[in-house]
Amino acid sequence: MKIQNGIYLIIDPSMDRNVLLRKLKEIIYEDIAAIQIWDNFKPNENPVELINGILQLCYTKNFPVLINNQWELLKQTSLDGVHFDKVQDNISQLKCELGREIITGITCNNDLSVVKWANENELDYISFCSMFPSSTANSCELITFNTIKEARKITALPVFLAGGIKPENIEMLNELNYSGIAVVSGIMNIDKPVEALKKYQQKIKTS
């Protein structure tokens, strides 16, 4: 299974579980690139139980489900991969320890050394955060458009853009060569997530 182009959906496991699963059940019938489970579990949450519930919903769908940072959870579940927020010096060891093919991605900033590391270690994609100010990406620095353009000179890996992206401002990204948009609150915090998703998809198609 590989990352496709389009909407890369990030879900927050700290949401009310019933609300989370209900919205996810609606969304999985749409065309999305992947789902990432954010590393934001409730203190008393059983991550494996929640992940298995999500995987059960997504089982027949042709898109990957990834975990954010906590790669050890791939040992206990059938997750398809992991998205890292930082460079992992032991990435080869991690892959070997898991003993199966996985999808790997990493968040990049204006430091192009992260892009070079991802390319050299044959990750499957990279994601830049944050393109615009965002409440859910408040720990990310703002990415310059020049960074994205320079990254394209370094790697042919799929590039996703994240942070503060809305249907109203996607067209500002038209000059960039990207594979998709990573979205959290712009879809999952909306009462009608499928409608919100389709608004993003329509804008991406015109980009």
Phi, psi and omega in degrees: 000138182233160174291130176262172175282156175123216183273122176259107187271125176254127181248145184260110183290354177277353175296159172306128188301317181297319179293316180302310183291325179296313180293320179296322180299327177287320188285327188295347178275357179265171182274106178231158184281318183187166172238133174244131176269112183298146180280069186214048182287150174296151182306322183259012182285144171266100186302318183297317180297315180294315180300317179297326176294320178292316180297325179297321177294322188267002191307318185267004184267148185266052173217151183280153174242124184241157174254148178270116173071310190283071186298336180301335181291346175288340177285332186257354183221178177258030175307149185273344182178189184219141175249121181264146175267344181222160177299137179250112182294336183251036185300321179295321179294320179298313180298319180295320181295325180288328175071021177207162179289132177226162174267134179232140176215168181211148175280131179247156176235207181283355177275104185289352176296332178292320177297316180297319180297316180298320180292315181294327182265010173056047172291170186267338179193166173230156181225130180261132181215130012239137181286325178224162176305138185210139178288331181267354178233040186287352177267357181265146173279158179286133183270135175277150179297327180297326178300316180297318181294320178291325179298324180294340177279340184267321188219153174257008179299148174304138181244124175250147180246139185219163172096103174071014182276128181232161177306331183285339182241004180301323183297341176293343181265005187303329183284352183264150177264101182227161183264335182182179182239131175265128186228138176246273188292334182297345177239308187287339179266005181262142181300323180243082187297327180294318177298318179297317179301315182294329176296318176296315183298320179296320181289322180296320181298331181270353183285000000 
